[in-house]
Amino acid sequence: METLLNDFSPGLFVVSTILMLALIALMVKFAWKPILASLSEREEGIQSALDAAEKAKREMANLQADNQRLLQEARLERETMLKEARELKSKMIADAEAEAKTQANKMIAQAQEAITSEKKAAMAELKSHVAGLSIEIAEKVVRNELSNKDKQLELVESMLGEATLN
């Protein structure tokens, strides 16, 4: 350090200081503003990129929230549609069962009416047949009874006797 103090020249120091100040003045005049502008520009670019990233992040969060909401709405709509379909199916089944019961009751009523009419027709035919047989039997009995003259007179008298009694 001592050699440094021995070699010290005040003139050289002043010239070096002036040159240094001139260099700093030139740097400030010509280079400092562009450097600061470049740094400021770069800082603004980085800040705008960060802002854009934050904005994109918010938009992504909004889109995800919208997607979740739409998905939830779609699920609710699907559930509603499925519920309506189940209700429609149940109603259609109930309507079909009611229609089938109605048809079955109609068929049963028609069958009962047919059975009743067939029964009446059979009874009428049976009565007619029995009446015919009764007439034939009565005719044969009356022929036998009336074939004899004494029996005829007796029958006529008994009939007259019954006629006056009534």
C-alpha positions in Angstrom: 0.0 0.0 0.0 2.9 2.3 0.6 4.0 2.0 -3.0 0.6 3.0 -4.1 0.8 6.2 -2.0 4.3 6.9 -3.3 3.3 6.5 -6.9 0.2 8.7 -6.4 0.0 11.6 -8.8 -2.6 14.3 -8.1 -2.7 15.3 -11.8 -3.3 11.8 -12.9 -5.9 11.4 -10.3 -7.8 14.6 -11.5 -7.5 13.5 -15.2 -8.7 10.0 -14.3 -11.6 11.5 -12.2 -12.5 13.8 -15.1 -12.4 11.0 -17.6 -14.4 8.8 -15.2 -17.0 11.6 -14.7 -17.1 12.2 -18.5 -17.6 8.5 -19.1 -20.4 8.4 -16.5 -22.0 11.5 -18.1 -21.8 9.9 -21.5 -23.2 6.7 -20.2 -26.0 8.6 -18.5 -26.7 10.7 -21.6 -26.6 7.9 -24.2 -26.6 4.5 -22.6 -28.4 4.8 -19.2 -31.8 5.8 -20.6 -31.9 3.0 -23.2 -30.7 0.5 -20.6 -33.4 1.7 -18.2 -36.0 1.8 -21.0 -35.0 -1.7 -21.9 -35.2 -2.9 -18.3 -38.5 -1.1 -17.9 -39.8 -2.6 -21.1 -38.7 -6.0 -20.1 -40.3 -5.5 -16.6 -43.5 -4.5 -18.3 -43.4 -7.5 -20.6 -42.8 -9.8 -17.7 -45.6 -8.1 -15.7 -48.0 -8.3 -18.7 -47.1 -12.0 -19.1 -47.8 -12.6 -15.4 -51.1 -10.7 -15.7 -52.0 -12.7 -18.8 -51.1 -15.9 -17.0 -53.2 -14.8 -14.0 -56.1 -13.9 -16.3 -55.8 -17.2 -18.1 -55.8 -18.9 -14.7 -59.0 -17.1 -13.7 -60.6 -17.9 -17.1 -59.6 -21.5 -16.7 -61.1 -21.6 -13.2 -64.3 -19.9 -14.6 -64.4 -22.5 -17.4 -64.0 -25.3 -15.0 -66.7 -23.9 -12.8 -68.9 -23.5 -15.9 -68.1 -27.1 -16.9 -69.0 -28.4 -13.5 -72.2 -26.4 -13.5 -73.1 -27.6 -17.0 -72.2 -31.2 -16.0 -74.4 -30.9 -12.9 -77.3 -29.5 -15.0 -76.9 -32.3 -17.5 -76.9 -34.9 -14.6 -80.1 -33.3 -13.2 -81.7 -33.2 -16.6 -80.8 -36.8 -17.2 -82.2 -37.8 -13.8 -85.4 -35.9 -14.6 -85.7 -37.6 -18.0 -85.1 -41.0 -16.4 -87.7 -40.3 -13.7 -90.2 -39.1 -16.4 -89.5 -42.2 -18.4 -90.0 -44.5 -15.4 -93.3 -42.7 -14.6 -94.4 -43.0 -18.2 -93.5 -46.7 -18.2 -95.5 -47.3 -14.9 -98.5 -45.3 -16.3 -98.4 -47.3 -19.6 -98.2 -50.6 -17.7 -101.1 -49.5 -15.4 -103.1 -48.4 -18.4 -102.4 -51.7 -20.2 -103.4 -53.7 -17.1 -106.6 -51.7 -16.7 -107.4 -52.2 -20.4 -106.7 -55.9 -20.1 -108.9 -56.2 -17.1 -111.7 -54.3 -18.9 -111.3 -56.6 -21.9 -111.3 -59.7 -19.7 -114.4 -58.5 -17.9 -116.2 -57.8 -21.2 -115.2 -61.3 -22.4 -116.4 -62.9 -19.2 -119.7 -60.9 -19.4 -120.2 -62.0 -23.0 -119.4 -65.6 -22.2 -121.9 -65.5 -19.2 -124.6 -63.9 -21.5 -123.9 -66.6 -24.1 -124.1 -69.3 -21.5 -127.4 -67.9 -20.2 -128.9 -67.6 -23.6 -127.8 -71.2 -24.5 -129.2 -72.4 -21.2 -132.5 -70.6 -21.9 -132.6 -72.1 -25.4 -131.8 -75.5 -24.1 -134.5 -75.2 -21.4 -137.0 -74.0 -24.0 -136.1 -76.9 -26.3 -136.4 -79.3 -23.4 -139.8 -77.9 -22.4 -141.0 -78.1 -25.9 -139.7 -81.7 -26.2 -141.3 -82.6 -22.8 -144.6 -81.0 -23.8 -144.5 -82.9 -27.1 -143.9 -86.1 -25.2 -146.6 -85.3 -22.7 -149.1 -84.7 -25.5 -148.2 -87.9 -27.1 -148.5 -89.8 -23.8 -151.7 -88.1 -23.0 -153.0 -88.8 -26.5 -152.2 -92.5 -26.1 -153.7 -92.6 -22.7 -156.9 -90.9 -23.9 -157.1 -93.2 -26.9 -156.8 -96.2 -24.6 -159.4 -94.6 -22.3 -161.7 -93.7 -25.0 -161.5 -96.9 -27.0 -164.0 -98.4 -24.7 -167.6 -96.9 -24.7 -168.3 -97.4 -21.1 -165.1 -95.7 -20.1 -166.0 -92.8 -22.4 -169.3 -92.2 -20.7 -167.7 -92.5 -17.3 -165.1 -89.9 -18.3 -167.7 -87.5 -19.7 -169.7 -87.8 -16.5 -166.7 -87.2 -14.2 -165.7 -84.2 -16.3 -169.2 -82.8 -16.0 -169.1 -83.4 -12.3 -165.8 -81.6 -11.9 -167.1 -78.7 -14.1 -170.0 -78.0 -11.9 -167.8 -78.2 -8.8 -165.4 -75.6 -9.9 
